[in-house]
Structure formats: C-alpha cells, structure tokens
Amino acid sequence: AHRPRVMAAAAASHGIQSYYSSKIDELEVVVREKTSNLRRLEAQRNELNSKVRLLREELSLLQEPGSYVGEVVKVMGRKKVLVKVHPEGKYVVDIDKAIDISKLNPNDRVALRNDSYTLHLVLPSKVDPLVSLMKLEKVPDSTYDMIGGCDKQIKEIKEVIELPIKHPELFESLGIAQPKGVLMHGPPGTGKTLLARAVAHHTDCTFIRVSGSELVQKYIGEGSRMVRELFVMAREHAPSIIFMDEIDSIGGARMDGGSGGGDSEVQRTML
C-alpha cells in the first residue's frame, strides 16, 4: 500500500519539476528577447542623441550673428592679417586661436566676426556652380590601346603633354620651356576626346572637360570670371588636364571695331 503512494508522490514531484523547468525556459526566452530589444533601443537612443547634438550645434551656429567675408591681402607678423572687405575697405585684424596663420595665403577667402572683426574661419575658394558641374574625373580609365589609327598623333601628344609631366628634368637640362598645351583639330568622332582622356590616364592627372561655348556668357565679366575659377579648380585638383572642347566658339576672328563681345573677353583672360 505504501509503494503506490510513494510512486504517485514521485510522479507528482517530477511533473512539478518539469512544469517549472518549462516555465524557466520560457522566461529565459522572454529575457533574451527583452535584452535584445533593450540593446536595439539603446542603439537607437544613441543615434538620436547624436542627431540632437548635431541639430543643437547647427542651431547655435544659425543663432550666431553673421560674419563678414573678406580676402587676405597680406600676413603681418604672427597675429595680424591685412584683410580686404568689400565694399568697406582694408583692415588689420586679429586671428582666432584655432587658425594657423602659417597656412594663410594672399587672396584666401576668410570670415570675420561681426562684432570684433576677428578672423575666425578660412573659407573655401568661391567656384561658380557652372564650373563645379563641369566634367571632372579623378583619373580616366581610357588608354592608348583604345585608340585606333592615330599612332602619329599619340606619339606627338606623348612628347608634348606626357613627357613634360613625367620627366620635367629633361626640359630643365636642355634649358627649354615646357609646352603649356596642344591644339587638336578634326571632324567629330575622330578620337580627340578619347586621346585627351588617355593622356590623363597615363599621367595620373585629373581630367576636366569644358565646352568653350559655356564660357561665352551674356553679361560682361561672367565669362572671364568662369575661366579664372576653372583654373582655380584645376590647381586644387592638380596635377590636372583641362580639355576645352569647341574652342572655336571663343577663338574666332577679331572684329574690325575691336569689340568681339564675350568671346574676346574670354580670349584676353586666357591669354
């Protein structure tokens, strides 16, 4: 009579143990899910905190009074700079502690505080949007092998463009000036653009393509300004090759009256 009772008690104990064991497993699954959700929410919180911090910094910058934009004329000593502010004039100003005066050069665009005229920021060069949208490739993927039937032209352009870039010491030893450019002419589709891209590839130069018609502007001074900014951009991405297509649009014959419009203005700037 005692054995069945003992067996029944053991069975009941085993059932209770398995019940609580399954409950523990279920709770462990819930804990793991909650932990995973907590980590995900913490990551989202950190991301939102960084966004809030950036927005606060932008808001504080927007709430600051505007700065004057000037142009460096001359660095005077270790703490003073002569700056030209249009249209007010020239001022000798102090510089902020965060500015390295040794890196300031004439014609650099700078920002001056509204209240004290302290130079606190060096601005990037002002480039016309049309200039910045011009075709610019770091290093084109075109090669001389892609050009057929232009062996003579390839040889000549190697001597005129590639040789001065790769071996400038040869020109210095001979005492002759390096060529500044080359004029390619011919009907459309004969490989002029491809040849220019190939030269840029083999010399590891930035390739800047611009159409001459884009430089002929309606208003006086716009075309010449774009030419200046084009060469500023080329210097910033040096070494670089400027390929000017449709050069005949700015290289026409001079008028008898001496006024060729916007194209003559661009000619003078390029010369």
C-alpha positions in Angstrom: 0.0 0.0 0.0 2.9 2.3 0.7 4.6 1.7 -2.7 1.8 3.1 -4.9 1.7 6.2 -2.7 5.5 6.7 -3.0 5.3 6.3 -6.8 2.4 8.7 -7.0 4.4 11.3 -5.0 7.5 10.8 -7.1 5.4 11.2 -10.3 3.8 14.4 -8.9 7.2 15.8 -8.0 8.6 15.0 -11.5 5.6 16.7 -13.1 6.0 19.8 -10.9 9.7 19.9 -11.7 9.2 19.6 -15.5 6.4 22.3 -15.3 8.7 24.8 -13.6 11.6 23.8 -15.9 9.5 24.6 -18.9 8.4 27.9 -17.3 12.0 28.8 -16.6 12.9 28.1 -20.3 10.0 30.3 -21.4 11.1 33.1 -19.1 14.7 32.8 -20.3 13.5 33.2 -23.9 11.5 36.3 -22.8 14.5 37.7 -21.1 16.7 37.2 -24.2 14.1 38.9 -26.3 13.8 41.8 -23.9 17.6 42.1 -23.7 17.8 42.2 -27.5 15.1 44.8 -27.6 16.9 46.8 -25.0 20.2 46.8 -26.9 18.3 47.8 -30.1 16.6 50.7 -28.3 19.9 51.8 -26.7 21.5 51.9 -30.2 18.5 54.0 -31.5 18.8 56.3 -28.5 22.5 56.8 -29.1 21.8 57.6 -32.8 19.0 60.0 -31.8 21.3 61.7 -29.2 24.0 62.2 -31.8 21.4 63.7 -34.2 20.1 66.0 -31.4 23.7 67.1 -30.7 24.3 67.9 -34.3 21.0 69.8 -34.6 21.9 71.8 -31.5 25.2 72.7 -32.9 23.6 73.8 -36.2 21.0 75.8 -34.2 23.7 77.6 -32.2 25.5 78.4 -35.5 22.3 79.7 -37.0 21.7 81.9 -33.9 25.1 83.4 -34.1 25.4 86.8 -35.8 26.5 86.7 -39.4 30.2 87.1 -40.4 31.8 89.4 -42.9 33.5 87.8 -45.8 36.9 89.2 -46.6 40.0 88.4 -48.7 43.5 88.1 -47.3 45.8 90.8 -48.6 48.9 90.2 -46.5 50.0 88.4 -43.4 51.5 90.9 -41.0 53.6 89.3 -38.2 52.4 86.4 -36.2 49.0 87.6 -35.0 47.8 90.2 -37.5 46.4 90.0 -41.0 45.6 92.7 -43.5 42.1 91.8 -44.9 40.1 93.5 -47.7 36.3 93.6 -47.0 34.2 94.7 -49.9 33.0 97.5 -50.1 34.2 98.9 -46.8 37.9 98.8 -47.3 41.0 97.2 -45.8 41.5 96.3 -42.1 44.3 94.9 -40.0 42.6 92.2 -37.9 43.4 89.7 -35.2 43.1 85.9 -35.8 41.3 83.3 -33.7 43.4 80.8 -31.7 42.1 77.9 -33.9 43.6 79.5 -37.1 47.1 78.5 -38.2 48.5 81.8 -39.6 51.2 79.9 -41.4 48.6 78.4 -43.7 47.1 81.8 -44.7 47.9 83.0 -48.2 47.1 86.1 -50.2 43.6 86.0 -51.9 42.3 83.4 -49.4 38.6 83.9 -48.6 38.1 84.3 -44.8 35.2 85.0 -42.4 35.4 87.9 -39.8 33.3 88.1 -36.7 30.5 90.7 -36.8 31.4 92.4 -33.5 35.2 92.3 -33.4 36.3 91.7 -37.0 38.4 88.7 -35.7 39.4 86.3 -38.4 37.8 83.0 -37.2 37.3 80.9 -40.3 39.1 80.1 -43.6 36.5 79.7 -46.4 36.9 77.5 -49.5 37.5 79.2 -52.8 34.4 80.5 -54.4 33.6 78.5 -57.5 30.8 79.2 -59.9 28.1 76.3 -59.9 28.6 76.0 -63.7 32.3 75.5 -63.2 31.8 72.9 -60.5 29.4 71.0 -62.7 31.9 70.6 -65.5 33.1 67.1 -66.3 35.7 66.1 -63.8 37.3 62.7 -63.4 40.0 61.8 -61.0 41.8 59.5 -63.4 40.0 58.4 -66.6 40.1 54.7 -67.5 40.8 55.3 -71.2 44.2 54.1 -72.6 46.1 54.5 -75.8 45.2 50.9 -76.8 41.6 52.0 -77.2 42.5 54.5 -80.0 43.0 53.2 -83.5 44.6 54.8 -86.5 46.2 57.7 -84.5 49.7 56.4 -83.9 51.3 59.6 -85.2 49.0 61.8 -83.0 49.6 59.6 -80.0 53.4 59.9 -80.4 53.2 63.7 -80.8 50.9 64.2 -77.7 53.2 61.9 -75.7 56.1 64.3 -76.5 54.1 67.5 -75.8 52.0 66.5 -72.7 53.1 63.3 -71.2 56.9 63.8 -71.3 56.9 67.2 -69.5 54.7 65.8 -66.7 56.7 62.6 -66.2 60.2 63.9 -66.9 60.4 67.6 -66.4 64.1 67.3 -65.7 64.8 66.7 -69.4 63.4 70.1 -70.3 65.4 71.8 -67.4 68.6 70.2 -68.6 68.1 71.4 -72.1 67.0 74.8 -71.0 63.8 74.9 -72.9 60.3 75.8 -71.6 57.7 73.1 -71.2 54.7 73.2 -73.6 51.6 74.5 -71.9 49.1 72.8 -74.2 48.2 71.4 -77.5 45.6 72.2 -80.2 43.8 69.2 -81.6 41.5 69.7 -84.6 39.5 67.4 -86.8 35.9 66.4 -87.6 33.7 64.9 -84.9 34.3 61.3 -83.9 38.0 61.1 -84.8 39.2 60.4 -81.2 40.1 63.9 -79.9 38.3 63.5 -76.5 39.4 59.9 -76.2 43.0 60.9 -76.8 42.9 63.6 -74.1 41.3 61.1 -71.6 44.1 58.6 -72.4 46.8 61.2 -71.7 45.2 62.0 -68.4 45.1 58.3 -67.6 48.7 57.6 -68.4 49.9 60.7 -66.5 47.6 60.1 -63.4 46.0 63.5 -63.9 42.6 64.8 -63.1 40.6 65.2 -66.4 38.5 68.4 -66.6 36.3 68.8 -69.7 34.7 72.1 -70.5 32.9 73.4 -73.6 34.1 76.7 -75.0 30.5 77.8 -75.6 29.8 77.6 -71.9 32.4 80.3 -71.3 30.8 82.8 -73.6 28.3 84.5 -71.3 25.7 87.1 -71.8 26.9 89.5 -69.2 30.2 91.4 -69.2 32.8 89.8 -66.8 31.0 86.4 -66.3 33.0 84.5 -68.9 36.4 85.7 -67.7 35.4 85.0 -64.1 34.5 81.4 -65.0 37.8 81.0 -66.8 39.6 82.1 -63.6 37.6 79.8 -61.4 38.1 77.0 -63.9 41.9 77.3 -63.4 41.5 77.6 -59.6 39.6 74.3 -59.6 42.3 72.7 -61.8 45.0 73.8 -59.4 43.1 72.4 -56.4 42.9 69.0 -58.2 46.5 69.2 -59.5 48.0 67.6 -61.5 45.2 68.1 -63.9 44.5 68.4 -67.7 41.9 70.8 -69.0 40.2 69.6 -72.2 38.4 72.6 -73.8 36.0 71.4 -76.4 34.5 73.7 -79.1 37.4 76.1 -78.7 36.4 77.8 -82.0 33.4 79.4 -80.1 35.9 81.7 -78.3 38.7 81.7 -80.8 37.1 83.4 -83.8 38.5 86.2 -85.8 38.7 89.6 -84.1 36.1 92.2 -85.2 37.2 95.2 -87.2 35.9 97.5 -84.4 37.9 95.7 -81.8 34.8 94.5 -79.9 34.2 90.8 -80.1 31.7 90.6 -77.2 32.0 87.9 -74.5 34.4 85.7 -76.6 37.0 88.4 -76.9 36.8 89.0 -73.1 37.4 85.3 -72.5 40.3 85.4 -75.0 42.0 88.2 -73.1 41.6 86.3 -69.8 43.1 83.1 -71.1 46.0 84.9 -72.7 
